[in-house]
């Protein structure tokens, strides 16, 4: 039985995420299962901290915004004419919009509607927020060759579709 987290380990984590004031952001109802070794299944800083840990290890980790969902970018807040939106638009709705260069889609959230204007914010809801992770390593196993080839976990809790 493999117990140490090394490259190409499949790692199961029990975790919670809070903001620095102790407010719960993610209560970790479902364990996080990821393929260890730079496959982008998890924040790189978290992966770094977990390397070499063993089943049963507990750690607390604080990520600054730049290591989590990024700093808050004022330029991603746009004020648009309400005529551009459907009539039933409400605060909290979100929609994707391709960037001007067509390179990426940004998810915008409607944060305010007033006087014929709609304010949308393309920042991740947790942009600018430091995150405090409490993590317990629940399980470690060697990845299958198929998982390594595909770069993610298969089977229970992993991806089933491509």
C-alpha positions as a printed Julia matrix, in Angstrom:
162×3 Matrix{Float64}:
   0.0    0.0     0.0
   1.44   3.34   -0.99
   1.12   5.91    1.77
   3.42   8.75    0.73
   2.37  11.46   -1.74
   4.71  11.45   -4.73
   4.27  12.26   -8.42
   1.45  10.23   -9.97
  -0.2    9.48   -6.64
  -3.98   9.65   -6.49
  -4.68  11.6    -3.31
  -7.95  11.84   -1.39
  -8.21  14.87    0.89
 -10.73  15.75    3.56
 -10.67  19.52    3.82
 -12.39  22.74    4.69
 -11.67  26.21    3.33
 -12.24  29.41    5.32
 -11.42  33.03    4.74
  -8.93  34.7     7.13
 -11.82  35.81    9.37
 -12.89  32.21    9.84
 -15.96  32.34    7.59
 -16.6   28.98    5.9
 -16.1   29.1     2.13
 -16.17  25.37    1.41
 -17.25  22.88    4.05
 -15.63  20.05    2.09
 -18.72  17.84    2.13
 -17.16  15.79   -0.65
 -13.53  14.76   -0.34
 -11.23  16.16   -3.0
  -9.54  13.5    -5.12
  -6.76  14.59   -7.43
  -3.77  13.29   -9.37
  -0.55  14.58   -7.76
   2.32  15.83   -9.88
   1.53  19.06  -11.7
  -1.69  18.07  -13.5
  -3.54  21.24  -12.43
  -6.05  19.28  -10.34
  -5.38  21.5    -7.35
  -3.72  24.83   -6.52
   0.05  24.41   -7.08
   0.86  25.79   -3.61
  -1.4   23.17   -1.98
   0.16  20.43   -4.08
   3.64  21.62   -3.09
   2.72  21.5     0.61
   1.29  17.98    0.27
   4.31  16.5    -1.5
   5.9   13.79    0.65
   3.05  13.8     3.18
   1.49  10.53    4.28
  -1.98   9.13    4.87
  -3.38  10.62    8.08
  -1.23  13.78    7.95
  -3.02  17.0     8.82
  -1.95  20.45    7.71
  -3.23  23.98    7.67
  -2.26  26.15    4.76
  -2.96  29.79    4.02
  -2.96  30.84    0.38
  -2.66  34.48   -0.59
  -5.03  35.6    -3.38
  -2.32  35.37   -6.05
  -1.88  31.68   -5.21
  -5.63  31.02   -5.18
  -8.2   32.81   -7.36
  -6.08  35.87   -8.15
  -6.16  39.46   -7.06
  -9.28  41.53   -7.55
  -9.13  43.28  -10.93
 -11.13  46.52  -11.14
 -10.93  46.39  -14.94
 -13.17  43.33  -14.94
 -16.02  45.38  -13.47
 -18.13  46.79  -16.3
 -21.16  49.04  -16.35
 -23.39  48.21  -19.3
 -26.64  49.5   -20.71
 -29.53  47.39  -19.41
 -30.88  47.21  -23.0
 -28.1   44.74  -23.77
 -29.54  42.23  -21.31
 -32.7   40.12  -21.21
 -35.6   41.75  -19.36
 -35.6   39.12  -16.62
 -32.0   39.86  -15.59
 -31.37  39.7   -11.84
 -28.45  40.34   -9.5
 -26.53  37.12   -9.05
 -27.05  35.85  -12.6
 -23.92  35.04  -14.52
 -22.99  34.67  -18.15
 -19.91  33.98  -20.21
 -18.39  36.45  -22.59
 -15.46  35.9   -24.9
 -12.64  38.42  -24.46
 -12.04  40.95  -27.22
  -9.13  38.93  -28.59
 -11.38  35.83  -28.63
  -8.83  34.0   -26.51
 -10.8   33.11  -23.41
 -14.27  33.15  -21.95
 -14.76  35.11  -18.78
 -17.66  34.39  -16.48
 -19.34  37.65  -15.43
 -21.71  37.99  -12.47
 -24.39  40.65  -12.3
 -23.71  42.58   -9.08
 -26.01  45.58   -9.42
 -28.87  46.88  -11.54
 -29.86  50.52  -11.28
 -31.18  53.34  -13.45
 -31.0   51.44  -16.71
 -27.48  50.23  -16.04
 -26.23  46.78  -15.19
 -22.98  46.28  -13.28
 -21.19  43.04  -14.1
 -18.07  41.66  -12.46
 -15.73  39.23  -14.22
 -13.7   38.49  -11.12
 -14.0   35.08   -9.5
 -16.22  35.46   -6.39
 -13.13  34.62   -4.31
 -10.72  36.94   -6.16
  -8.75  39.01   -3.67
  -9.57  36.61   -0.83
  -6.89  34.71    1.06
  -7.91  31.1     1.68
  -7.16  29.0     4.75
  -7.19  25.27    4.06
  -7.47  22.65    6.79
  -6.48  19.39    5.14
  -6.29  15.77    6.22
  -4.73  13.26    3.84
  -7.37  10.52    3.78
  -5.95   8.15    1.2
  -3.0    7.79   -1.15
  -2.65   5.25   -3.95
  -0.6    4.87   -7.09
  -2.32   6.16  -10.22
  -3.07   3.74  -13.05
  -1.21   4.22  -16.31
  -4.49   5.36  -17.9
  -4.97   8.05  -15.25
  -1.41   9.26  -15.82
  -1.94   9.38  -19.59
  -5.19  11.32  -19.22
  -3.84  13.56  -16.45
  -6.75  13.04  -14.06
  -8.37  10.51  -11.75
 -10.8    7.88  -13.01
 -13.27   5.75  -11.09
 -15.16   6.71   -7.92
 -14.99  10.47   -7.43
 -12.99  11.01  -10.61
 -13.99  11.87  -14.17
 -16.09   9.35  -16.08
 -16.54  11.31  -19.29
 -14.21  12.92  -21.81
